[in-house]
Amino acid sequence: MSDDDHEIRGDVIDEARDDVVEDFTGEFPIVIDGLRNTFGEQVIHENLSLKVKRGEVLGVVGGSGTGKSVLMRSIIGLQIPDEGTIEVFGKNTIGAEPDEESSVRSRWGVLFQGGALFSTLTVAENVEVPLKQFFPEIDAELRHEIARFKIIMSGLPEDAVSKYPSELSGGMKKRAGLARALALDPELLFLDEPTAGLDPIGAANFDSLTRELADTLGLTVFLITHDLDTLYAICDRVAVLADGEVIGVGTIPELLEMDHPWIQEYFNGPRSRAARDSVKRDKSAGTKSVDSAPSEKA
Amino acid sequence: MREWADFTVQEKGGRTTLVLQGQLVVSTIAVLDRKLREMDDPVQFVDLSGTKDIDTIGAWTVWRFANDNKASITGASEQAEKLIATVSESASDVPLEPARLPLFRRVASDTGEKVIGFRDGAVRLVGFFGAILVSSVSVIRHPRRFRVKALFRQFELVGISSLAIIGLMSFLIGIVVAQQGAAQLRQFGAEIYTINLTGRLCLRELGVLMTAIMVAGRSGSAFAAQLGTMKLTEEIDAMRTIGVSPMEALVIPRMMAAILMMPLLGFYSAVMAIIGGAFIADLTLGIPFLSFLARIQEVVPMYDLWVALIKAPVFGLIVALAGCYQGMQVEGNSEEVGLRTTQAVVQAIFMVIVLDAFFAVFFTEIGWA
């Protein structure tokens, strides 16, 4: 028994990567300070600061071209800012090369706008990629099981596991992308316009799935969106980007007290009022949002 | 050093309890998982009270083991219970591999599909060519609809902007032909025939052939990629709904540009190649540059030029047809634009070489040797 024991342990240690994931216990998994991003002459961010609280769902809104996606790309290290510091889990990510293997990468999941699935791999293989990359010591059998349950947990039907991305609809691709983002049980989840291009039912399902997963798994979610329903339904706080900086962070009532014209126009527009009213109706009826059953096929 | 999750087995009153220890998270689970897979003694209880953190992967490992052994889980924290409940709802054992036919049937079915695909492709290509002819007729009948601007734009793209690269390429080919030809002819003391060789070969064959290959690579691929992208972005559908025929607006200007530019480029290429030959002859063979050019007039028959000028528009037609046809066939995703572009170039070059062989035999037979 103990011989076997040592053998398994030795095998696993041989296969495992050397870098160790350190525990992060601070209050703010993401701290951005004095960020400046430019494209040529165009200044996207100027002295932008933002703190994301542990365990919250933070919605990031802003007009087109205010640099929401650029902000996300800066945090995850795909865009190197001109100035400023970005700390993720207490580690500075600026200067770390995008390809550089870093243990921080195993602790976040990213869902890109179109899902960004690897087109030559099946959905299950897509989900297995981060597992193989970061934890090669995990037994293939367990890896397959993980892929299966993550995909079903993300609200895809069973038979989607063996399909290729080209065989999936837009909404299913996003769910598959979510399954891949969640493959490593990250503490931090980045979502770039998760409900864009989905029909209202699909979008509402995706919203409640996000909220449910965030609650069950204790995720911190950084969510870029244009969707007012998403903001009202699942975000704990909202950060508003305008003029190259974060002009306000807080719950929607808190933001409404601010006297910024864009915020007023955004949250007091006709679409916003409709979204707010529908959430109120749902809440008074006792359900927070639409049932999350994975019935969406569109 | 990672602390791998582990377990001990406790026997109490005929019941076996598996006591788990440590963190049950993705980074620490591998040892525990492999050990549990090798264990075949029955277990009645799984005790989680000694564990620290847990994530869904830890929860899955616990749940799967408990489920396989029909054991019950005790001592789970609230978080652990929640996660175990979540993963158990997502349990499944569907196969991960896409369903595939067995090898021998797959080979047969792939071959069949290729053959049918080839037949359909040939029919569609003929249909496409027919549609171009029909559109050409309607353009001739309504000359006002003709896109002069687009045509001149394509002249520029296909012709003018390729002058530099085609000139350089031809000049170098002329050098190679003259230099290598001279090396062989020297053995017979017939170095002077280098002029015949360079002049006739470049004018009759190489000028047009190399130009066609270059145009296929530069413009044929561009046609396929442009039209393919326009199809993907629904630009072509938008044109149709506004009443603009994509054939007239996009395909015919490109076809005409290629057909009209090919003879000019081919001739230009031949001239550049002959200049290249004269240049190297002056340097290494001692034939003065101008004498080389003067001698060309005497040794190259006029019909060599006609051969080149007859072949060139046909090659232009083939290159443009392949590019436009493949571009208009794009459907679905951006991956297909790349595939179709490659196919356009490969088809064009292949067809050009096949036809060139045919022309070579044909012109020799009619006495233009």
Chai-1 contact restraints between the chains, C-beta under 6 A:
chainA,res_idxA,chainB,res_idxB,connection_type,confidence,min_distance_angstrom,max_distance_angstrom,comment,restraint_id
A,I8,B,V31,contact,1.0,0.0,6.0,A-B,restraint_1
A,I8,B,R34,contact,1.0,0.0,6.0,A-B,restraint_2
A,I8,B,K35,contact,1.0,0.0,6.0,A-B,restraint_3
A,R9,B,V31,contact,1.0,0.0,6.0,A-B,restraint_4
A,V12,B,A30,contact,1.0,0.0,6.0,A-B,restraint_5
A,V12,B,V31,contact,1.0,0.0,6.0,A-B,restraint_6
A,V20,B,R2,contact,1.0,0.0,6.0,A-B,restraint_7
A,V21,B,S27,contact,1.0,0.0,6.0,A-B,restraint_8
A,A124,B,L96,contact,1.0,0.0,6.0,A-B,restraint_9
A,F135,B,V26,contact,1.0,0.0,6.0,A-B,restraint_10
A,E137,B,A30,contact,1.0,0.0,6.0,A-B,restraint_11
A,I138,B,A30,contact,1.0,0.0,6.0,A-B,restraint_12
A,D139,B,D33,contact,1.0,0.0,6.0,A-B,restraint_13
A,D139,B,R34,contact,1.0,0.0,6.0,A-B,restraint_14
A,L142,B,D33,contact,1.0,0.0,6.0,A-B,restraint_15
A,H144,B,L96,contact,1.0,0.0,6.0,A-B,restraint_16
A,I146,B,I57,contact,1.0,0.0,6.0,A-B,restraint_17
A,R148,B,S92,contact,1.0,0.0,6.0,A-B,restraint_18
A,F149,B,W60,contact,1.0,0.0,6.0,A-B,restraint_19
A,F149,B,V87,contact,1.0,0.0,6.0,A-B,restraint_20
A,F149,B,S90,contact,1.0,0.0,6.0,A-B,restraint_21
A,I152,B,S90,contact,1.0,0.0,6.0,A-B,restraint_22
A,I152,B,S92,contact,1.0,0.0,6.0,A-B,restraint_23
A,M153,B,S90,contact,1.0,0.0,6.0,A-B,restraint_24
A,E158,B,S92,contact,1.0,0.0,6.0,A-B,restraint_25
A,E158,B,V94,contact,1.0,0.0,6.0,A-B,restraint_26
A,V161,B,V94,contact,1.0,0.0,6.0,A-B,restraint_27
A,V161,B,L96,contact,1.0,0.0,6.0,A-B,restraint_28
A,S162,B,L96,contact,1.0,0.0,6.0,A-B,restraint_29
A,S162,B,E97,contact,1.0,0.0,6.0,A-B,restraint_30
A,S162,B,P98,contact,1.0,0.0,6.0,A-B,restraint_31
A,L184,B,V26,contact,1.0,0.0,6.0,A-B,restraint_32
A,D185,B,V26,contact,1.0,0.0,6.0,A-B,restraint_33
A,D185,B,D55,contact,1.0,0.0,6.0,A-B,restraint_34
A,D185,B,T56,contact,1.0,0.0,6.0,A-B,restraint_35
A,D185,B,I57,contact,1.0,0.0,6.0,A-B,restraint_36
A,T216,B,K82,contact,1.0,0.0,6.0,A-B,restraint_37
A,T216,B,T86,contact,1.0,0.0,6.0,A-B,restraint_38
